[in-house]
Every structure is written in structure tokens, then in C-alpha cells.
Amino acid sequence: MNPPINSKIAVVDANVLIAIAAKESGTHKDAEVRFKKYSQDGWIFFAPNVVVAEVLFALCQKLSGGLLTQAEYDSAIQTFKEYLTIVSLPADDGILATRAVEIRKTYGCSRSSDSLYIALAERLAGNNSVEIFTLDAGMTNQAAKNAPSVVVRSI
């Protein structure tokens, strides 16, 4: 997980990938445009490994809840897998756990995964420009309170 020094890094939240893959009305087009803009501007994409479980769970819920047909679900899974070819998942993700717990302390357990995204962004920020790319405006407050060096861009 050592990107080149002075890189521009976008830590991609699962909700962005879910919106794009499931073609969620009201969010997927903006998410796709922002993702493409980051890419065109030379940003490198990262996400903690929990992104896989979060996206698979959300897409499964959409399928079982009737929000996606089987064909739409299959297409969403394929789209997600394609995006994973450009989003790096760190091999040493476990070292984020201690910091993630510290970041989550003043929030409920439901913010545990968000804390991993924030911890990853913090870790990558050393000599790089790092932003978290999310649809979750609440992550902005969590980062500001517990990791003020982390920039969160929500759409």
C-alpha cells in the first residue's frame, strides 16, 4: 500500500460503488461523473477491504428486497468487479483497526466501517493529497471531529 509520493488519492466509500453498480436513481450519475473526473485528473483509488463485504451485502439486499431484478443484480456485480480493477485494496488492512476504533469511539457501532475509510485516508495522507469520496455527509463530521487532516468530499 505504498503509492508514489505526492500522489492524489481518492478513498472510495462503498456507497459510491453501490450507487454506480446498482444505478441508483438520484446518485449514480453524479457518482460516475465524479469518479471519471478523479480518474481524468490522475487520482489513484483506494478502499479498505471492508468495501467488498459492504457492496455485496447492499446489492444482495437490493435483490432480495425487489429493488433489483436478477439481471440487474448480475450486471451490478459485474460493474462492481470492473471498478475493483482500478480500486486498490491494501494487503495490510488489519493495521487500520486500532486507529479505526479510536475514530469510532464517540459514535455508534454503525460507524465502524466508516472509521476504517477514515483511518485508511489518514494513513495514506503522509506525502499525498487524499480525499474520501462518499455519498455520506455524516462521514464529514466524523472525520472533522476525529481526524481533522482528512478531507471528505460528499456528493
N, C-alpha and C positions, 0 to 999 in steps of 0.2 A: 504494500500500500504506500509506495513512495512515488508520488507523482513528481514530475520535473519541478525544480524550484521556479518560483514566480509564475506558477500555473493559475489559471482561472478555473475554479472547481465549483460545480453545482451539485449539492447533495439533494437527490431527488426523493421526495416523500412518496410513499405508496399511493396516496390519494391522487397524485398526478398520473401515475401509471394506470390506476384503476379507471380514472376518468377517460383517459385516452383509449385504453383497451376495450372498455365497455361502451365507448361512445356515449358517455353520459350527456344528456341534453343540458345546456347551460354552462358546461365546464370544459368539455373535451376540445372544442375548437380553440379556446383561449390557451389551454394547456399545450396543445400541439404547436400553436404559434410560438409560445414562449420557449418550448423545448427546441424548436427549429432555430429560433433566434440565438439561444445559448450556443447551439451547435455551430451555427454560421460564424459566431463571434469567437470560436476556438475554445469554448469551455470544455472541461473534462467532467464526465458524470460519475458520481459515486452514490452508493446507498449501503446502509448496513444490511447484513444478511437477513434480518427480520422482514425486509421488504418482500421476499418471496412468499413467506407464510401469510403476510397481510394481504397481498394481492390475490393469492389463490383462495384464501378464505372469503374475501369480499366478492370475488367472481362466483364462487360456489353459492354464496348466499343469494346473489342476484339470480342465479339459475334456479335454485330451489324455491325462491320467492316469486318466480314467474316474471321477473324483470328482464331476463334474457331467455331467449329460446336456446335450444341445444346448439343450433347452428351459430347463433350469436356468441354463445359461451365458447364454443370451439374456436371461433375467429378471435375472440378476446384473448384466449390463452395463447394463440399463435402470435398475436400482436405483442403481448407481454414478453414472450420469449424473444421476439425480434428486438425489443427495446433492451432486454438484458444483455444483448451482444455489445451494446455501447455503454452500459452502466456497469462500472467496476464494483464488485463485492469484495471487501477486504478479507483476506485469509485469516487475519489476526483479530477478528471482531471481538473476541472474548475479552480483550484488554479494555474495551469500552465500558464494561459492566460496572466497575467501581464508580467511574465518573457519571454514568447514566443514573445510578442510584442516588448520587449526590444531587444531580439536577432535578430528579423527580421528587425529592423529599417533601417539598411543600405542596405537592399536587397529589391527586388520587392515583391509584394504580393504573387507571386507564391511560395515563400519560407516560407509562413506562417505555413504550416503543418510541414515542416522540423523543424521549430523553436519549435514546441511542442515536437518533439522527443528529441531535444537538451535540452530543459527545463526539461523534464522528466529524462533524463540521469543525468543532474546536480543535480536534487533533490534526486535521488536515490544514488548518489555517496558518501554521508556522510561518513559512515564507511564501504563502499563496493567498490569492484573493478567493474567499469561499463564501458562498451563499447557499442557504437552504431554499429549495424550490418546492412550494407547497400550496395547497388549497385551504389549509387550516390556519385561519387567522389567530387562533389560540396559541399556536406554536410561537408566534411573535412575542407574546407576553411571557411565556415560559422561558424562552431564550434570553429576553431582556433582563429578567429577574435573576437568572442563574448562570448565564453565560453571555455577558454583555458584549463580548467580542464577536459573537456570531450574528451574522446578518441573515434575516429571514425575509424572503420575497414571496408574498402570497398573491394569488390571482383570483 
